[in-house]
Every structure is written in structure tokens, then in C-alpha cells.
Amino acid sequence: MFEVRAAAAKTIAAVAQGGQSLGTALATYQTQVIPRERPLLQELCFGTLRSFHRQKAIINALLDKPLKAKDTDILALLACALYQITDTRIPVHAAVNQSVAACTALGKPWAKRVVNAVLRRFERERATIEITLAGYPEFHSAHPAWLWQALHAAWPVQASTIITGNNARPPMTLRINLTKTTRARYLDDLHAAGMTATATAHSPAGVQLVQPVPVEQLPGWTQGKVSIQDEAAQLSCALLDLAAGQRVLDACCAPGGKTCHMLEREPGLAELVALDVDPRRLGRVRENLQRLQLNATLLAADATQPQWWNGTPFQRILVDAPCSATGVIRRHPDIKLLRQPADIANLATTQLLLLQQLWPLLAPGGKLLYATCSVLPQENDDVVQQFLATTSGATLLTPNVSWGVATRLGRQLLPGVDACDGFYYALLTKPSGIDPQPLPTV
């Protein structure tokens, strides 16, 4: 078994150097600490990654020379210790002493002197160091410089609020299954269970808890009365304007939150096809459907190569496109480390290809909803603009909604500004009378 701080260092290093997602790395090392310390491991990893760029700036200012790449675990250990000192109630002496001891568990006893010296010096010189680093975006925003610049370029008025929202702990938001209960009744159930919650402002099925709890403690969880889903993601159903008898495609559907919500909202759908390129992720969709006692047609296939299509058009298509996830950093702080500037253009290319390849599958008179959890226009308005400019018959719709910010072509929710994750929606329609189009070639 690993000491918890050594396990945290290993997990954070797997993200910072190995390029693993936090979820993957944490799953590996959670099993290597004793069960009672697993909540602390999760707290240390999420908290450290949330502030990693700030802590790294401090470490670089305190080290005489940078640590080698093979010692990223020691960098991670230092960042974790600084997080404990600056952002938790863990006593300073405990954070320092246990971090020094963790060097042995990491197989690097030589690093004890380095870790002790850096942390003791930070204790002595904290005020001076923070003043010195205040002008650096990485330090004061806890974001990489490129993302800080991108947010300010895209949202000059809201950027500081977005950054603050990204650095905050996310709320636990629920989606009530309105086929099984009402929101008012479920709020009463929560109150009876000793949980405080409020109704969300824009989703009629949304409830936000004041304090998060394990899902097993939620009233009616095993009976399918409730699911975990941020309010921003819940808004897709209303935009799609679902009706009985429709054939619906949920492209890039995993883990299935929107798939399940569509089936809850309109039980009379003729068919819902849930498509994802990753068979393992499609397993998550299947699990969610089973818990909620819902049925969909699951397909493991590449949405950019729709040879799987049987030729029967869809009246509604949701394109929940893979993206930078810059709107959900508060839930996935590893995005700050994993995402790179070049990724944005590459993702935009894939997003445009998805629209181009799935458009022929839409029935005349149908609606296609393009969605991302990005706040960057290069993945949102710019992609939709390119699609409209090159696609005959594609028409933009303007939903009558009050939430978010109206962009040139869609609607944008912003973390910190709105009480939910960052999400983008653009709604398109294919006018009636448009002849079916052949599938484009890749």
C-alpha cells in the first residue's frame, strides 16, 4: 500500500507527465491506499490539479534549478504539499513532515532535503514570493498562459469570472426523472433525508444540492428517480423539441446523460440511436439505461464515417461533439494540464467533419443540435459558420431562451457567470422539400 501523499504524487505525475486523465490515474492509485484514505487522496489530487499552475510557479521560484523530467513525481509532491498549506486546514507541520516522508515511499530519499527546503522557505518567504509572482498569469489565474490569453480574447468582459468559476469546486446537480416523480416531490424527499437542495433556474428537471453526497444516498437512486447531470447539459432536450414518433440520433453519446434525458422527456420516441466510437464508453451508456429502465439502440461506430446508417432518416440529431472541455474545467481540472493550444484547431476540424457527415442523415424538416462543453469560439461559432457556408439548405434557428449569452450563431453558457457548466448550443434545421443527400466521402 502507498502512503496517501505518495499516491497523490504518483497520480498527479501521471497527468502532468504521462498525459493520463485524472479519472484514469486516480482509478489506478486509489486501490493502492487504504480505504479510509481514499477520500483524502481524491481531495489532494483534485485540489492540487485545480491550482497546479500556481503551485508550479511557486516551486520554480524556490528551486535553485528545475527538477528533471524523471522527477515529475517530486514536483507533484511539492505541488500537493503547497496546496495543503495554502488551501486546506491541514496543519503546515503535518503537510511538510508527511511530504518529506513520502519521498521514501516514492523511492527517492535524496529528495527529502529538497522537499523540506522548498516548503520551509515558502513558509518564511510566502508574502514576498506571492508579490513577486502576482504579475504572471499562471500564478494569479492557476491556468496555463495560452488558455488565460484565449479566454481573455474570447470573453474580455467575463474572462476573470470564468477563470474564478473554473477554479471553484463544482456543485452536485441532479436531473429528476419526471416520468417517476415531480421535482417538488423529490425536493421534499431530499429534505426528509436531511439534504438541502434548490431547484435550478432553467431546467424544469434540475435540482442542485448544497452539499454533495454519494449517489447511493440519494432517495430513489436505485429506482431510477434521479441522475447526476449539470443544468447546462439538461437544456439540450428542450432545444431539440422532441415529440412522439420521432427517430432520434444521439451522436458521440457516452456516458449517456443526454440519451437518458431524451428518453425520459419523450417516452413515445419511435427509436433513439445512441452512437459512440468507444465500445467501453458505450458500456457506461448501457449501465445508465438499465438503472433508469430505458431502452435505446446502441451502436459502436465512428460518427464521421456513417456507413452504419441504414438509410432511414432521423427527425432529430444531437451532435454532442468532442471538444476541449474548457467549459467543465471545474469538474475536470486535469484539462488545464492535458489540453494544448494545437488541440483546438484539430478538434475544430473533427467537429466540422461530424456536422458534414451527419447532416445527410437528417430528415427534411428535422432539427440538428450542435453542442460542445467548450467556451472557445473556434470550436463553436466558427465551426457552425464554416458548416453553414458550405452546406446548401442548412438554416440556423434562434431559440427563444433567456439563459446564457447570445453569440453570433448560438447560445453560450459560461462557468462562473451562469450557475452551471460552460456549454455551447447551435440549432440547425433542414427545410422541408430538401431532397435526401448522398453521404459525403471522407
C-alpha positions in Angstrom: 0.0 0.0 0.0 1.1 3.5 -0.8 1.2 6.4 1.7 -1.6 8.7 0.6 0.7 11.6 -0.3 3.0 9.4 -2.3 -0.1 8.0 -4.1 -1.3 11.6 -4.8 2.2 12.5 -6.2 2.1 9.4 -8.5 -1.4 10.3 -9.7 -0.7 13.9 -10.4 2.6 13.0 -12.2 0.6 10.6 -14.4 -1.4 13.5 -15.5 1.4 16.1 -15.7 3.9 13.9 -17.5 2.1 10.8 -18.7 -0.8 12.6 -20.2 -3.4 10.4 -18.4 -6.8 11.7 -17.5 -7.3 12.3 -13.7 -10.0 9.7 -13.7 -7.7 7.0 -15.2 -4.8 7.8 -13.0 -6.9 8.0 -9.8 -8.5 4.7 -10.6 -5.0 3.1 -10.6 -3.8 4.6 -7.4 -7.0 4.5 -5.3 -6.6 0.8 -5.0 -3.1 1.3 -3.6 -4.1 3.2 -0.5 -6.1 2.0 2.5 -9.9 2.6 2.0 -10.2 5.2 4.7 -7.6 7.4 3.0 -9.2 7.3 -0.5 -11.4 10.4 0.1 -8.2 12.3 1.1 -6.4 11.0 -2.0 -9.2 12.3 -4.2 -9.2 15.7 -2.4 -5.5 16.1 -2.7 -5.5 15.2 -6.4 -8.4 17.4 -7.5 -7.3 20.3 -5.3 -3.7 20.2 -6.5 -4.6 20.0 -10.2 -7.0 22.8 -9.7 -4.2 25.1 -8.6 -1.2 23.2 -10.2 0.0 26.1 -12.4 0.0 28.4 -9.4 2.0 25.9 -7.3 4.4 25.2 -10.1 5.2 28.9 -10.5 6.0 29.0 -6.7 8.2 25.8 -7.0 10.1 27.2 -9.9 10.8 30.4 -8.0 12.0 28.5 -5.0 14.2 25.9 -6.6 17.8 26.7 -7.5 17.5 24.6 -10.6 14.5 22.9 -12.2 13.7 19.2 -11.4 14.4 16.7 -14.2 11.5 15.2 -16.1 12.1 11.9 -14.4 11.4 13.6 -11.1 8.0 14.9 -12.0 6.7 12.9 -9.1 8.7 15.1 -6.7 7.3 18.2 -8.5 3.9 16.8 -8.0 4.6 16.0 -4.3 5.7 19.6 -3.8 2.6 21.0 -5.6 0.4 18.8 -3.4 2.2 20.0 -0.2 1.7 23.6 -1.3 -1.9 23.0 -1.9 -2.3 21.6 1.6 -0.5 24.6 3.1 -2.4 27.3 1.1 -5.9 25.8 0.6 -6.7 23.3 3.3 -7.0 23.1 7.0 -4.2 20.5 7.2 -1.6 21.9 9.7 1.5 23.2 8.0 3.8 20.9 10.0 1.8 17.8 9.0 1.9 18.8 5.3 5.6 19.4 5.4 6.6 16.3 7.5 4.4 13.9 5.7 5.5 15.1 2.3 9.2 14.7 3.3 8.4 11.2 4.5 6.7 10.4 1.2 10.0 10.8 -0.7 11.0 7.4 0.7 7.7 5.8 -0.4 8.5 7.2 -3.9 11.9 5.5 -3.8 13.7 8.9 -3.8 15.1 9.5 -0.3 17.5 12.0 -1.8 14.6 14.3 -2.4 13.8 14.8 1.3 16.2 17.7 1.6 14.8 19.4 -1.5 11.2 19.0 -0.4 11.9 20.2 3.1 14.0 23.1 2.0 11.4 24.3 -0.6 8.5 24.1 1.8 10.3 25.7 4.8 11.4 28.5 2.5 7.9 29.0 1.3 6.8 29.3 4.9 9.3 32.0 5.6 9.0 34.0 2.3 5.4 33.4 1.3 4.3 37.1 1.2 7.4 38.1 -0.8 7.0 35.3 -3.3 3.3 35.9 -3.9 4.0 39.6 -4.5 6.8 38.8 -6.9 4.7 36.3 -8.9 1.5 38.3 -8.9 2.0 39.6 -12.5 2.3 36.1 -14.0 -1.0 34.7 -15.5 0.0 31.1 -14.4 0.2 32.2 -10.8 -2.7 34.5 -10.4 -5.1 32.6 -12.5 -3.9 29.0 -12.0 -4.3 28.5 -15.7 -1.7 27.9 -18.4 -0.8 31.2 -20.1 -2.2 30.1 -23.5 -5.6 29.4 -22.0 -5.6 32.6 -20.0 -4.9 34.5 -23.2 -7.6 32.6 -25.2 -10.3 33.3 -22.5 -9.5 37.0 -22.5 -9.5 37.1 -26.3 -12.9 35.4 -26.5 -14.6 36.9 -23.4 -12.8 40.1 -22.4 -15.5 41.2 -20.1 -16.3 37.8 -18.5 -12.8 36.2 -18.5 -11.9 36.9 -14.9 -15.3 35.5 -13.8 -14.9 32.4 -16.0 -11.4 31.8 -14.5 -12.8 32.1 -11.0 -15.5 29.7 -11.9 -13.0 27.2 -13.3 -11.1 27.2 -10.1 -14.1 26.7 -7.9 -15.5 23.4 -6.6 -18.4 22.2 -8.8 -21.9 21.8 -7.4 -23.7 18.5 -7.4 -26.6 18.9 -9.8 -29.3 16.3 -10.2 -31.8 15.6 -13.0 -35.1 14.3 -11.8 -36.8 11.6 -13.8 -40.2 13.3 -14.3 -41.8 10.1 -15.5 -41.4 8.7 -12.0 -41.8 11.8 -9.7 -42.1 15.5 -9.7 -39.4 18.0 -8.8 -41.4 19.4 -5.9 -41.9 15.9 -4.5 -38.3 15.0 -4.9 -37.2 18.2 -3.1 -39.4 17.0 -0.3 -37.7 13.6 -0.4 -34.3 15.2 -0.1 -35.4 17.4 2.8 -36.8 14.3 4.6 -33.4 12.7 4.1 -31.6 15.7 5.6 -30.3 17.1 2.4 -30.7 20.8 1.4 -31.3 21.5 -2.3 -32.8 24.1 -4.6 -34.5 24.0 -8.0 -32.4 25.0 -11.0 -33.4 28.2 -12.7 -33.7 27.0 -16.3 -34.1 23.2 -16.4 -37.5 22.1 -15.1 -35.9 18.8 -14.1 -32.9 20.2 -12.3 -32.0 20.2 -8.6 -28.8 21.5 -7.0 -27.6 20.1 -3.7 -25.9 22.4 -1.2 -23.6 19.6 -0.2 -22.6 16.7 -2.4 -23.3 13.2 -1.2 -22.5 9.7 -2.5 -25.1 8.8 -5.2 -26.2 5.7 -3.2 -27.6 8.1 -0.5 -29.9 9.9 -3.0 -33.6 9.0 -2.5 -34.7 6.8 -5.3 -31.3 6.4 -7.0 -31.6 2.6 -7.5 -35.2 3.0 -8.6 -34.2 5.4 -11.4 -35.8 8.6 -10.0 -32.7 10.7 -10.3 -29.4 11.1 -12.2 -26.3 13.3 -12.0 -26.3 15.9 -14.7 -25.3 19.6 -14.8 -28.1 22.0 -15.6 -26.3 23.2 -18.8 -26.4 19.7 -20.2 -30.0 19.3 -19.3 -31.0 22.2 -21.6 -30.4 20.2 -24.8 -33.7 18.3 -24.6 -35.9 21.5 -24.7 -33.9 22.8 -27.7 -34.5 19.6 -29.6 -38.3 19.9 -29.4 -38.9 16.2 -29.1 -42.2 14.6 -30.0 -43.7 11.1 -30.1 -43.0 9.1 -33.1 -39.6 10.7 -33.9 -36.5 8.8 -34.8 -33.6 10.4 -32.9 -29.8 10.1 -33.1 -27.5 10.9 -30.2 -24.1 11.0 -31.8 -21.0 10.8 -29.5 -23.4 9.8 -26.8 -21.2 8.4 -23.9 -21.7 8.4 -21.0 -25.4 8.7 -21.9 -26.8 11.5 -19.8 -28.5 13.2 -22.7 -29.5 9.9 -24.2 -31.4 9.0 -21.0 -32.8 12.5 -20.5 -34.3 12.4 -24.1 -36.0 9.1 -23.3 -37.3 10.4 -20.0 -38.6 13.6 -21.6 -40.3 11.9 -24.5 -41.2 8.2 -23.8 -43.0 8.0 -27.2 -40.0 8.2 -29.4 -40.1 5.7 -32.3 -36.4 5.0 -31.8 -33.3 6.6 -30.2 -30.0 5.5 -31.6 -27.1 6.1 -29.2 -23.8 6.1 -31.1 -20.3 6.2 -29.8 -16.9 5.3 -31.2 -15.7 3.7 -28.0 -17.3 0.4 -27.1 -16.1 0.7 -23.5 -17.7 4.1 -23.0 -20.8 2.7 -24.6 -20.9 0.2 -21.7 -21.5 3.2 -19.4 -24.5 4.2 -21.5 -25.9 0.7 -21.2 -25.5 0.8 -17.4 -27.3 4.1 -17.2 -30.1 2.9 -19.4 -30.5 -0.2 -17.3 -30.7 1.7 -14.0 -33.3 4.0 -15.4 -35.2 1.2 -17.1 -34.9 2.8 -20.5 -34.3 1.4 -24.0 -32.2 2.7 -26.9 -30.4 1.2 -29.9 -26.7 1.2 -29.0 -24.1 1.3 -31.8 -20.3 1.3 -31.5 -19.2 3.2 -34.6 -17.4 6.3 -35.9 -19.9 9.2 -36.4 -17.5 10.7 -39.0 -17.9 7.6 -41.1 -21.6 6.8 -41.1 -21.5 3.6 -43.1 -23.5 2.1 -40.2 -26.6 4.2 -41.2 -29.5 2.1 -42.6 -30.8 4.9 -44.8 -33.8 5.8 -42.5 -33.5 9.5 -41.7 -33.7 11.0 -38.3 -36.1 13.8 -37.3 -33.7 14.9 -34.6 -29.9 14.7 -34.3 -27.8 15.7 -31.3 -24.2 16.2 -32.2 -22.5 16.4 -28.8 -19.1 16.9 -30.3 -15.8 16.0 -28.8 -14.1 19.2 -27.7 -11.5 20.9 -25.5 -13.9 20.7 -22.5 -12.8 24.2 -21.4 -16.3 24.7 -20.1 -16.1 21.9 -17.5 -12.6 22.6 -16.0 -14.1 22.9 -12.5 -15.2 19.3 -12.8 -12.1 18.1 -14.7 -9.1 20.3 -13.5 -6.7 18.0 -15.4 -7.8 19.7 -18.6 -5.5 22.6 -17.7 -2.6 20.2 -18.0 -3.8 17.9 -20.7 -5.1 20.4 -23.3 -2.6 22.2 -25.6 -3.1 25.1 -28.0 -2.7 22.9 -31.1 -5.6 20.7 -29.9 -8.2 23.5 -30.6 -7.7 23.5 -34.3 -7.6 19.8 -34.5 -10.8 19.5 -32.6 -12.5 22.1 -34.8 -11.6 20.0 -37.9 -13.2 16.9 -36.3 -16.3 19.0 -35.2 -16.9 20.3 -38.7 -16.4 16.8 -40.2 -19.1 15.5 -37.8 -21.6 18.1 -38.9 -20.8 17.5 -42.6 -21.1 13.7 -42.3 -24.2 13.6 -40.1 -26.2 16.3 -41.9 -27.4 13.9 -44.7 -28.9 11.7 -42.1 -31.4 14.5 -41.0 -34.9 14.3 -42.4 -36.3 17.3 -44.3 -38.0 19.5 -41.7 -35.8 18.0 -39.0 -33.5 19.7 -36.4 -29.9 19.1 -35.6 -28.4 20.5 -32.3 -24.7 21.1 -32.2 -23.3 21.1 -28.7 -19.9 21.4 -27.0 -18.7 21.9 -23.5 -16.2 24.4 -24.8 -16.2 28.2 -24.2 -13.8 28.9 -27.2 -15.4 30.3 -30.3 -13.0 28.3 -32.6 -15.0 25.2 -31.6 -18.4 26.8 -31.5 -19.5 29.7 -33.7 -16.5 29.3 -36.1 -17.3 25.7 -36.7 -21.0 26.4 -37.3 -20.2 29.3 -39.6 -17.9 27.1 -41.8 -20.7 24.5 -41.9 -23.4 27.0 -43.0 -21.1 28.5 -45.6 -20.5 25.1 -47.3 -23.9 23.4 -46.8 -26.8 24.1 -49.1 -30.1 24.2 -47.3 -28.8 24.3 -43.7 -30.6 27.0 -41.8 -29.9 28.5 -38.4 -32.7 28.7 -35.8 -32.7 31.1 -32.9 -34.3 29.5 -29.8 -36.4 31.8 -27.6 -34.4 31.3 -24.4 -33.2 33.5 -21.6 -30.2 31.6 -20.4 -26.6 32.1 -21.4 -25.1 34.7 -23.8 -26.3 35.1 -27.4 -23.4 34.6 -29.7 -23.3 35.3 -33.5 -24.8 31.8 -34.2 -25.7 30.1 -31.0 -26.0 30.3 -27.2 -23.2 30.1 -24.7 -23.3 29.3 -21.0 -20.2 30.3 -19.1 -18.8 28.9 -15.8 -18.8 31.4 -13.0 -21.2 33.7 -15.0 -24.1 31.2 -15.2 -24.8 28.8 -12.3 -23.7 25.8 -14.4 -21.0 24.4 -16.6 -19.8 26.1 -19.7 -21.8 24.9 -22.7 -22.5 25.9 -26.3 -25.6 25.2 -28.4 -26.4 26.0 -32.0 -29.7 24.7 -33.6 -29.9 24.0 -37.3 -32.8 22.8 -39.5 -33.2 21.3 -42.9 -36.2 22.9 -44.6 -39.0 20.6 -45.8 -38.7 19.8 -49.5 -35.0 19.3 -49.5 -34.2 16.1 -51.3 -32.2 13.5 -49.3 -28.5 14.0 -49.8 -25.9 11.3 -50.6 -23.4 10.5 -47.9 -20.2 12.6 -48.3 -17.0 10.7 -48.8 -14.2 11.1 -46.2 
